[in-house]
Amino acid sequence: MHLFSIGINHHTAPIALRERVAFPLEQIRPALRTLEGAWQGRNGARCGAAHTAPTNERLAFGSDALSEAAILSTCNRTEIYCATDDGAAPDRAIAWLSAYHGIPADELAPHVYALPQSEAVRHAMRVASGLDSMVLGETQILGQMKEAVRTASEAGAMGSYLNQMFQRTFSVAKEVRGQTGIGAHSVSMAAAAVRLAQRIFDKISSQRVLFIGAGEMIELCATHFAAQAPRALVVANRTPQRGSMLAKRIGGQAITLAELPARLHEFDIVVSCTASSLPVIGLGAVERAIKARKHRPIFMLDLAVPRDIEHEVGQLGDVFLYTVDDLGSIVREGAAMRQAAVAQAEAIIETRVQGFMQWLEQRSVVPVIRHMRTQADALRRVELERAQKMLARGADPAAVLEALSQALTNKFIHGPTHALTHACGGDRDELVDLLSGFYRHSGSFGR
């Protein structure tokens, strides 16, 4: 069984490309169907055109071609984890990713990493532990990975190999956070957002802050900004009830997304992170807001992938627009203090990777052991039936048992004996050493 992962992340690709290969949560199930279909040859020709895997098509991940798969998609990465019998699978997966999103292969390929076997396992464990995040040690990625596994499982795309890998991955993440200082020394994305805003405005307490969205990232940012006691905190969300709940927790007010165009000019700081596949704030709306503000500056932070704010907004003279990538320099500060924790975490991960690979190697001999047991049982049944017939004819039970034991012994050692008598030279020596291990306790093959 071949394990591998492919993907792009904030280390290998800019946000402009990452947002093009991102999978909204509702697209992951149909995407898994077309991924499996690409191996089966059913959907490969059309999987990139319109994301149109039939919703009633039953997943068949139990096939020999593609056994298991999971898709992890966040603002910083899109990764596909697979278990397959196909040795050329990474190349096929990259081709599928290119076709699914309609991106030319030569444009995507330079940014994609393909990690086989232990490298894929090590990568998954580093990601879950927050070692591969833009914010070292952040915890949000672990929940996102668990959600990806849950979605793949509900889609019927998980099996024993990926299940075992991810369960061990989650256990490692817990161990790393419990035994190292990686979490204690992390700089959260939300804290970095406040620090970036303070570069534009000396006092957050004098500003009016708007949050667009009500997900986990916005909630974290809202908590950090609320600690600065700004003049106003307002939450705009597609679902009014959820927006109202967040606004109540931070002591702010809630508005609907429909109110944004008319009220955007009221805010000095705008932080946006929604799951929308299209921008929620366009260039025209910001131009009108700037005019109404008489060109007082606006700080805008777009943490969404795909982006919530049209990138042309950043070209306006009175707008300071930053994306999730722009926080990189902020969150990397203080990295030297975290290196001891990183080294400790890497050591834990390396030990767990080796443990998983040993399990994987053991799994590789399971079919052989199963076959051996089947063959041995077939031999046992034949001799048992013969012995029962002898007893039914009135034969001496002691003689029957002797004949049964001798027949079983002869048949069980026939294979090794035949191999020994026909082996020669170094092959014979190796075989003798191997069989000596099997029969060491009886002393039959002592040299």
C-alpha atoms as one frame of an Amber mdcrd trajectory, in Angstrom:
protein
   0.000   0.000   0.000   1.383   3.426  -0.990   0.669   6.417   1.245   1.271
   9.884  -0.126   0.179  13.497   0.111   0.271  16.328  -2.395  -0.511  19.979
  -1.853   0.411  23.620  -1.847   0.745  25.899   1.169   1.892  29.343   2.262
   5.516  28.231   1.932   5.191  27.203  -1.727   2.474  29.380  -3.260   1.124
  32.943  -3.019  -2.431  33.584  -1.923  -3.493  34.325  -5.514  -2.836  30.673
  -6.384  -3.932  29.170  -3.067  -7.391  30.681  -3.364  -7.783  29.103  -6.809
  -7.176  25.586  -5.485  -9.126  25.970  -2.239 -12.095  23.680  -1.575 -15.088
  25.144   0.261 -16.366  22.605   2.769 -19.478  21.825   0.745 -17.341  20.950
  -2.303 -15.131  18.360  -0.612 -17.534  15.431  -0.863 -18.201  15.841  -4.597
 -14.480  16.511  -5.098 -13.654  13.186  -3.454 -16.069  11.507  -5.848 -14.343
  12.950  -8.900 -10.938  12.108  -7.437 -11.967   8.467  -7.168 -13.548   8.723
 -10.606 -10.277   9.960 -12.097  -8.698   6.638 -11.111 -11.637   4.641 -12.402
 -11.701   6.538 -15.699 -15.338   7.596 -15.282 -15.015  11.291 -14.456 -11.426
  12.053 -15.382 -12.353  13.800 -18.630 -14.848  16.150 -17.079 -13.789  16.594
 -13.475 -12.241  19.983 -14.116 -15.047  21.534 -16.092 -17.755  22.269 -13.598
 -17.072  20.239 -10.465 -19.984  18.062 -11.538 -19.578  14.674  -9.878 -23.068
  13.149  -9.683 -24.354  13.566  -6.149 -25.988  10.137  -6.222 -22.881   8.336
  -7.460 -21.736   5.836  -4.856 -18.118   6.144  -3.756 -15.988   3.111  -4.526
 -12.807   3.827  -2.634 -12.457   0.165  -1.808 -11.156  -0.532  -5.331  -7.560
  -1.576  -5.969  -6.856   1.712  -7.740  -7.611   4.329  -5.083  -8.438   2.927
  -1.685  -8.607   5.979   0.585  -8.449   9.777   0.346  -8.964  12.944   2.383
  -8.817  16.634   1.427  -7.599  19.326   3.832  -8.286  22.891   2.686  -7.594
  25.989   4.805  -6.530  29.569   4.185  -2.885  28.472   4.230  -2.954  25.102
   2.487  -4.781  22.651   0.258  -3.581  19.071   0.685  -4.742  15.652  -0.474
  -3.833  12.532   1.491  -4.213   9.154  -0.220  -3.622   5.437   0.251  -3.427
   3.484  -3.003  -1.899   0.492  -4.732  -0.925   2.719  -7.654   2.769   3.689
  -7.480   2.243   6.544  -9.955  -0.611   7.995  -7.904   1.034  11.326  -6.866
   1.375  12.412 -10.493  -2.213  11.425 -11.196  -3.427  13.300  -8.125  -1.609
  16.464  -9.217  -3.133  16.137 -12.681  -6.571  15.741 -11.090  -6.087  18.831
  -8.895  -5.065  20.831 -11.956  -8.046  19.611 -13.984 -10.579  20.009 -11.174
  -9.773  23.678 -10.679  -9.083  24.405 -14.350  -5.477  25.500 -13.712  -2.828
  24.654 -16.349  -0.550  21.915 -15.049   2.624  23.851 -15.863   1.321  26.772
 -13.790   0.421  24.642 -10.773   3.228  22.065 -10.764   6.104  24.323  -9.580
   4.185  25.091  -6.389   3.065  21.544  -5.549   4.864  19.200  -3.176   4.427
  15.436  -3.371   5.383  13.458  -0.263   5.551   9.636  -0.275   5.184   7.177
   2.593   6.998   8.315   5.774   7.398  11.861   4.426   3.615  12.148   4.097
   3.105  10.810   7.637   5.729  13.167   9.058   4.162  16.102   7.224   0.672
  15.307   8.547   1.986  15.137  12.103   3.900  18.418  11.740   0.826  20.142
  10.303  -1.463  18.906  13.099   1.097  19.972  15.727   1.266  23.512  14.335
   4.902  23.197  13.207   4.096  23.907   9.559   1.709  26.796  10.222   2.310
  30.436   9.478   1.679  30.945  13.192   3.991  28.441  14.856   2.113  26.318
  17.366  -1.381  27.564  16.468  -4.200  25.213  17.402  -6.838  25.959  14.763
  -5.259  23.644  12.185  -5.851  20.572  14.362  -9.607  21.193  14.361  -9.534
  21.796  10.601  -7.709  18.517  10.036 -10.211  16.640  12.211 -13.037  18.185
  10.179 -11.338  17.054   6.940 -11.088  13.487   8.256 -14.710  13.541   9.425
 -15.877  14.738   5.990 -13.833  12.075   4.192 -15.195   9.410   6.534 -18.792
  10.506   5.924 -18.080  10.375   2.185 -16.929   6.764   2.514 -13.383   7.664
   1.491 -11.541   6.597   4.656 -10.116   3.166   5.411  -7.786   1.460   7.854
  -4.573   3.050   6.560  -5.558   6.728   6.621  -7.666   6.200   9.730  -4.670
   4.809  11.560  -2.393   7.558  10.256  -4.726  10.387  11.260  -5.568   8.925
  14.678  -1.860   8.682  15.430  -1.427  12.186  14.025  -4.034  13.606  16.404
  -2.422  11.758  19.298   0.982  13.203  18.389  -0.450  16.730  18.235  -1.854
  16.307  21.730   1.470  14.948  22.959   3.442  17.810  21.403   1.203  20.438
  22.968   1.256  18.707  26.328   4.990  18.033  26.552   6.530  21.056  24.833
   6.204  24.816  25.064   5.191  25.135  21.422   1.738  26.485  22.292   2.935
  28.753  25.083   5.342  30.541  22.768   3.083  30.819  19.739   1.994  34.162
  18.346  -1.653  33.915  17.362  -2.935  35.221  14.059  -5.421  37.344  15.994
  -2.698  38.949  18.110  -0.692  39.610  14.977  -3.736  41.326  13.426  -3.924
  43.761  16.338  -0.197  44.458  16.148  -0.487  45.171  12.428  -3.401  47.567
  13.002  -1.349  49.373  15.641   1.190  50.224  12.966  -1.518  52.306  11.264
  -3.352  53.622  14.327  -1.482  54.395  17.533  -4.569  53.785  19.646  -7.091
  51.107  18.749  -9.264  52.579  21.507  -9.998  55.568  19.255 -11.166  53.497
  16.288 -14.375  51.850  15.113 -13.901  48.174  14.170 -15.985  46.059  11.779
 -15.777  42.260  11.626 -17.201  40.512   8.570 -18.034  36.874   9.297 -18.585
  35.061  12.583 -16.362  31.992  12.310 -13.561  30.885  14.596 -10.926  33.202
  13.128 -13.168  36.269  13.361 -14.118  35.333  16.910 -10.438  35.142  17.886
  -9.689  38.477  16.224 -12.741  40.093  17.792 -11.634  38.953  21.242  -8.172
  40.461  20.778  -9.479  43.743  19.376 -12.121  43.959  22.110  -9.322  43.845
  24.683  -8.119  47.194  23.265 -11.502  48.793  24.099 -12.214  50.421  20.707
 -14.929  53.049  20.256 -17.235  50.560  18.544 -17.321  46.861  17.644 -19.704
  45.738  14.904 -20.224  42.260  13.416 -21.665  41.735   9.924 -22.588  38.180
   9.061 -24.661  36.291   6.516 -26.556  34.553   9.336 -27.940  37.328  11.595
 -28.401  35.051  14.606 -24.783  33.919  14.649 -23.577  37.475  14.108 -25.728
  38.677  17.001 -24.356  35.985  19.307 -20.751  37.013  18.590 -21.573  40.712
  18.919 -23.163  40.072  22.292 -20.088  38.191  23.538 -17.728  41.048  22.669
 -20.058  43.848  23.722 -20.740  45.050  20.192 -23.567  45.373  17.680 -24.651
  43.199  14.760 -25.645  44.194  11.222 -26.453  42.247   8.065 -24.183  41.912
   5.045 -26.772  43.867   3.042 -26.051  46.928   5.224 -22.317  46.948   4.432
 -22.331  49.233   1.352 -24.216  51.960   3.209 -22.209  51.725   6.440 -18.678
  50.805   5.366 -17.518  54.429   5.672 -18.201  54.381   9.421 -15.302  52.036
  10.206 -11.583  52.656  10.604 -10.650  48.982  10.876 -12.238  46.182   8.838
 -11.377  42.522   9.438 -12.987  39.979   7.119 -12.968  36.183   7.028 -15.965
  34.471   5.442 -16.410  31.252   3.477 -17.698  33.099   0.414 -16.312  31.983
  -2.939 -16.696  35.555  -4.249 -15.542  38.911  -2.801 -17.992  40.461  -0.345
 -16.424  43.936  -0.604 -15.799  45.383  -4.044 -13.646  48.241  -5.258 -16.611
  50.560  -5.845 -17.926  50.170  -2.310 -14.535  51.079  -0.829 -14.120  54.058
  -3.166 -17.472  55.421  -1.998 -16.530  54.815   1.628 -13.216  56.688   1.232
 -15.016  59.623  -0.333 -17.543  59.725   2.518 -14.697  59.558   5.055 -13.033
  62.548   3.383  -9.985  60.353   2.726  -9.350  59.350   6.308  -7.419  56.033
   6.114  -8.990  52.594   6.508  -7.089  49.541   7.719  -8.478  46.397   6.056
  -7.380  42.876   6.891  -8.603  40.074   4.621  -8.020  36.686   6.257 -10.179
  34.693   3.849  -9.093  32.302   1.099 -10.535  32.916  -1.473 -10.240  36.589
  -0.607 -13.230  38.587   0.629 -11.955  41.982  -0.551 -11.150  42.657  -4.197
  -7.372  42.951  -4.470  -7.641  46.184  -6.498  -8.738  47.864  -3.245  -5.117
  47.720  -2.124  -4.190  50.198  -4.859  -6.290  52.981  -3.300  -4.174  55.624
  -1.627  -6.134  55.833   1.617  -6.556  52.086   2.162  -4.085  49.842   3.972
  -5.117  46.370   2.765  -3.384  43.288   4.090  -3.993  39.597   3.422  -3.245
  36.500   5.466   0.179  36.278   3.795   1.095  39.756   4.990   0.901  38.567
   8.582   3.860  36.267   7.970   6.536  38.714   9.082   4.544  39.548  12.211
   4.058  35.981  13.372   7.668  35.022  12.662   8.922  37.485  15.257  10.255
  35.789  18.341  10.994  32.557  16.462  14.323  32.165  18.269  12.496  31.770
  21.599  10.521  28.868  20.189  13.348  26.816  18.670  13.899  24.650  21.771
  10.218  23.695  21.769  10.355  23.000  18.028  13.341  20.658  18.406  11.553
  18.765  21.159   8.389  18.515  19.093  10.306  17.271  16.046  11.899  14.525
  18.158   8.478  13.351  19.368   7.130  13.353  15.818  10.100  11.404  14.458
   9.574   8.657  17.024   5.876   8.430  16.175   6.586   8.367  12.423   8.867
   5.370  12.906   6.183   3.666  14.976   3.586   4.163  12.263   5.903   2.936
   9.508   6.567  -0.239  11.516   2.806  -0.746  11.762   2.518  -0.174   8.005
   5.225  -2.755   7.291   3.457  -5.267   9.511   0.234  -4.633   7.612   2.006
  -5.448   4.338   2.464  -9.116   5.381  -1.132  -9.575   6.526  -2.281 -10.968
   3.124   0.624 -13.455   3.163  -0.200 -14.591   6.701  -3.860 -14.905   5.738
  -2.941 -17.055   2.740  -0.669 -19.249   4.865  -3.433 -19.812   7.397  -5.923
 -20.660   4.642  -3.552 -23.190   3.103  -2.691 -24.737   6.456  -6.340 -25.020
   7.389  -7.121 -26.697   4.071  -4.398 -29.286   4.744  -5.712 -29.800   8.284
  -9.243 -30.385   7.047  -8.144 -32.995   4.502  -6.185 -34.989   7.056  -8.908
 -34.635   9.689 -11.507 -35.974   7.273  -9.209 -38.914   6.443  -8.709 -39.660
  10.148 -12.449 -39.536  10.803 -13.071 -42.047   7.997 -10.428 -44.387   9.481
 -12.088 -44.162  12.890 -15.480 -44.855  11.328 -14.036 -48.064   9.792 -12.964
 -49.182  13.278  -9.241 -48.411  13.074  -7.190 -48.207  16.269  -7.513 -44.616
  17.618  -3.845 -44.497  18.634  -2.785 -45.522  15.135  -5.154 -42.949  13.609
  -3.699 -40.165  15.763  -0.169 -41.236  14.854  -1.020 -41.224  11.153  -2.768
 -37.847  11.455   0.184 -36.217  13.221   2.715 -37.663  10.761   0.666 -36.576
   7.736   0.292 -33.031   9.088   3.995 -32.838   9.919   5.014 -34.015   6.447
   2.718 -31.571   4.701   3.655 -28.579   6.867   7.409 -29.052   6.348   7.153
 -30.052   2.701   7.518 -26.455   1.470  10.607 -25.568   3.568  12.201 -28.983
   2.847  11.668 -28.616  -0.893  13.139 -25.103  -0.834  16.211 -26.292   1.122
  16.958 -29.239  -1.152  16.749 -27.117  -4.294  18.636 -24.067  -2.975  22.357
 -23.662  -3.500  25.224 -21.373  -2.501  24.378 -18.168  -0.703  20.661 -18.655
  -1.172  20.852 -21.942   0.762  22.804 -20.321   3.606  20.256 -17.515   3.891
  17.403 -20.001   3.876  19.039 -22.089   6.587  19.505 -18.992   8.760  15.898
 -17.978   8.176  14.482 -21.413   9.029  16.764 -21.678  12.044  14.932 -18.694
  13.475  11.613 -20.430  12.957  12.682 -23.640  14.650  15.166 -22.264  17.184
  13.208 -23.521  20.182  13.177 -27.114  18.888  16.857 -27.071  17.903  16.088
 -28.803  14.605  18.179 -26.450  12.493  21.035 -25.647  14.853  24.351 -25.140
  13.038
